[in-house]
Each structure stands twice: as structure tokens, then as C-alpha cells.
Amino acid sequence: MILPARFLRTPDPATNPALMLDDRESLLRRLHEMRSEHRDLDTVIARFAAERIDQLQVQRLKKRKLKLKDEIIRLESRLVPDIIA
């Protein structure tokens, strides 16, 4: 069965402000979760480094922390409205 194009489109937040708010709220929730995980990784990395535990694991945690930081920056940029100067 082939669906009409109107069923295949994703809802447009510009035409429905409620969708924009839901999207913004979900982005804020995700951002909060990622910042929390980023802080937690700081603690774990510091503890592992101080106790000289598995340096390979420390490197993996640091890489995860860097990926989180990149994702946090990307989400923050999505939340900031475009301003035409």
C-alpha cells in the first residue's frame, strides 16, 4: 500500500507552536541529562586517574566526555534562535 505524501511528512513546528515547545522541552531535558553525565564523568575520571586504575578505561571515559561536550554544544546551538544582524 502506498501512502499519500501528507502521511509521510513530519509535522512542521513552524505551523504548530505546540510542537516547537515540545521539541524545545525535550531538547532541554536531553541537554540537562548530558550535562549531568558530563559532570559525573569528571568525577569518575578523576577517581580512576588518582588510583591509577586501567588507563585504557580512563582514555575511553575521556573520549566519551569529549563526545558529550560536542553534543552539548550542538544542542545549545539548536536552542539559540537565529538572529539576523
DRENNUMAR-471263 format. One record per residue: residue number from 1; x, y, z of N, C-alpha, C in turn. Coordinates in steps of 0.2 Angstrom, whole numbers, plus 5000, padded with zeros to 4 digits. Each point is the difference from the previous one (the first is absolute). Last residue first. Layout:
R, seq, nX, nY, nZ, caX, caY, caZ, cX, cY, cZ
R, NUM, X, Y, Z, X, Y, Z, X, Y, Z
...
% end
This chain:
R, seq, nX, nY, nZ, caX, caY, caZ, cX, cY, cZ
R, 85, 5108, 5200, 5060, 5003, 5006, 5002, 4999, 5005, 4995
R, 84, 4986, 4977, 5008, 5003, 5004, 4994, 5002, 5007, 5002
R, 83, 4996, 4976, 5014, 4999, 5007, 5000, 5004, 5003, 4994
R, 82, 4990, 4975, 5010, 5004, 5003, 4995, 4998, 5007, 5000
R, 81, 4998, 4985, 5022, 4996, 5002, 4994, 5005, 5003, 4995
R, 80, 5006, 4981, 5018, 5001, 5007, 4999, 4996, 5002, 4994
R, 79, 5002, 4977, 5006, 4995, 5004, 5004, 5000, 5007, 5000
R, 78, 5015, 4985, 4988, 4993, 4999, 4997, 4995, 5004, 5005
R, 77, 5023, 5000, 5006, 4999, 5004, 4994, 4993, 4999, 4997
R, 76, 5006, 4987, 5019, 4999, 5007, 5002, 4999, 5004, 4994
R, 75, 5004, 4977, 4996, 4994, 5002, 5002, 4999, 5007, 5002
R, 74, 5021, 4993, 4994, 4996, 5000, 4994, 4992, 5001, 5002
R, 73, 5017, 4999, 5017, 5001, 5006, 4996, 4995, 5000, 4994
R, 72, 5001, 4981, 5013, 4997, 5005, 5004, 5000, 5007, 4996
R, 71, 5011, 4981, 4990, 4993, 4999, 5000, 4996, 5006, 5004
R, 70, 5024, 4998, 5002, 4998, 5002, 4993, 4992, 5000, 4999
R, 69, 5009, 4992, 5020, 5001, 5007, 5000, 4998, 5003, 4993
R, 68, 5000, 4977, 5003, 4994, 5003, 5004, 5001, 5007, 4999
R, 67, 5018, 4988, 4992, 4994, 4999, 4996, 4994, 5003, 5003
R, 66, 5019, 5000, 5013, 5001, 5004, 4994, 4994, 5000, 4995
R, 65, 5001, 4985, 5018, 4998, 5006, 5003, 5001, 5006, 4994
R, 64, 5006, 4977, 4996, 4992, 5001, 5001, 4999, 5007, 5002
R, 63, 5022, 4995, 4999, 4997, 5000, 4993, 4993, 5001, 5000
R, 62, 5011, 4996, 5020, 5001, 5007, 4998, 4998, 5001, 4993
R, 61, 4998, 4978, 5009, 4995, 5005, 5004, 5002, 5007, 4997
R, 60, 5014, 4984, 4992, 4993, 4999, 4997, 4995, 5005, 5004
R, 59, 5022, 4999, 5008, 5000, 5003, 4994, 4993, 4999, 4996
R, 58, 5003, 4990, 5021, 5000, 5007, 5001, 5000, 5003, 4993
R, 57, 5003, 4977, 5000, 4993, 5002, 5002, 4999, 5008, 5001
R, 56, 5021, 4991, 4996, 4996, 4999, 4994, 4993, 5002, 5001
R, 55, 5015, 4999, 5018, 5001, 5006, 4996, 4996, 5000, 4994
R, 54, 4998, 4987, 5024, 4999, 4999, 4993, 5000, 5006, 4996
R, 53, 5005, 5006, 5024, 4996, 4994, 4998, 4999, 5000, 4992
R, 52, 5011, 5015, 5019, 5004, 4997, 4994, 4996, 4993, 4998
R, 51, 4993, 5018, 5016, 5001, 4993, 5002, 5004, 4996, 4995
R, 50, 4993, 5022, 4995, 5004, 5001, 5007, 5002, 4993, 5002
R, 49, 4987, 5002, 4980, 5007, 5002, 4999, 5004, 5001, 5007
R, 48, 4977, 4993, 5001, 5004, 4995, 4996, 5007, 5002, 4999
R, 47, 4985, 5016, 5009, 5001, 4995, 5005, 5004, 4994, 4997
R, 46, 4994, 5018, 4986, 5004, 5003, 5005, 5002, 4994, 5005
R, 45, 4984, 4996, 4984, 5006, 5000, 4997, 5005, 5003, 5005
R, 44, 4978, 4999, 5007, 5002, 4993, 4998, 5007, 5001, 4998
R, 43, 4989, 5020, 5003, 5001, 4997, 5006, 5004, 4993, 4999
R, 42, 4993, 5012, 4981, 5005, 5003, 5003, 5002, 4997, 5006
R, 41, 4981, 4992, 4989, 5006, 4998, 4997, 5006, 5003, 5003
R, 40, 4979, 5008, 5007, 5001, 4994, 5003, 5007, 4997, 4997
R, 39, 4992, 5019, 4990, 5002, 5002, 5007, 5002, 4993, 5003
R, 38, 4990, 4998, 4980, 5006, 5003, 4999, 5004, 5002, 5006
R, 37, 4977, 4992, 5000, 5005, 4995, 4998, 5007, 5002, 5000
R, 36, 4983, 5016, 5003, 5001, 4996, 5006, 5005, 4995, 4999
R, 35, 4994, 5013, 4981, 5004, 5004, 5005, 5001, 4996, 5006
R, 34, 4985, 4990, 4985, 5007, 5000, 4997, 5005, 5004, 5005
R, 33, 4977, 5001, 5005, 5002, 4993, 5001, 5008, 4999, 4998
R, 32, 4988, 5020, 4995, 5001, 5000, 5007, 5003, 4993, 5002
R, 31, 4994, 5004, 4978, 5006, 5004, 5001, 5001, 4999, 5008
R, 30, 4981, 4990, 4992, 5005, 4997, 4998, 5007, 5003, 5002
R, 29, 4980, 5011, 5004, 5000, 4994, 5005, 5007, 4996, 4998
R, 28, 4994, 5019, 4986, 5002, 5002, 5007, 5001, 4994, 5004
R, 27, 4991, 4996, 4979, 5007, 5001, 5000, 5003, 5003, 5006
R, 26, 4977, 4995, 5000, 5004, 4994, 4999, 5007, 5001, 4999
R, 25, 4986, 5019, 5000, 5000, 4997, 5007, 5004, 4993, 5000
R, 24, 4996, 5011, 4979, 5005, 5004, 5005, 5000, 4997, 5006
R, 23, 4985, 4991, 4986, 5007, 4998, 4997, 5005, 5004, 5005
R, 22, 4977, 5004, 5004, 5002, 4993, 5002, 5007, 4999, 4998
R, 21, 4992, 5020, 4993, 5001, 5000, 5007, 5002, 4993, 5002
R, 20, 4994, 5003, 4978, 5006, 5003, 5001, 5002, 5000, 5008
R, 19, 4979, 4992, 4992, 5005, 4995, 4999, 5007, 5003, 5001
R, 18, 4981, 5014, 5003, 5001, 4995, 5005, 5005, 4995, 4999
R, 17, 4995, 5017, 4984, 5004, 5002, 5005, 5001, 4995, 5006
R, 16, 4995, 4997, 4973, 4996, 4998, 5006, 5005, 5002, 5006
R, 15, 5006, 5005, 4978, 4993, 5001, 4999, 4996, 4998, 5007
R, 14, 5024, 4998, 4999, 4998, 5007, 4998, 4993, 5001, 4999
R, 13, 5010, 4979, 5004, 4999, 5004, 5006, 4998, 5007, 4999
R, 12, 4994, 4978, 4985, 5005, 5006, 5000, 4998, 5004, 5006
R, 11, 4998, 4972, 4994, 4997, 5006, 5002, 5005, 5006, 5000
R, 10, 5004, 4980, 4983, 5001, 5001, 5008, 4996, 5006, 5001
R, 9, 4994, 4984, 4979, 5003, 5006, 5002, 5001, 5000, 5008
R, 8, 4988, 4983, 4987, 5007, 4999, 5000, 5004, 5006, 5003
R, 7, 4976, 4999, 4995, 5001, 4996, 5006, 5008, 4999, 5001
R, 6, 4992, 5013, 4981, 4998, 5003, 5007, 5001, 4996, 5006
R, 5, 5003, 4991, 4977, 5006, 5004, 5003, 4998, 5004, 5006
R, 4, 4987, 4977, 4994, 5001, 5007, 4997, 5005, 5004, 5004
R, 3, 5002, 4973, 4999, 4997, 5005, 5003, 5000, 5007, 4997
R, 2, 5000, 4973, 4992, 5004, 5006, 4999, 4996, 5006, 5004
R, 1, 5001, 4971, 5001, 4996, 5006, 5000, 5004, 5006, 5000
% end
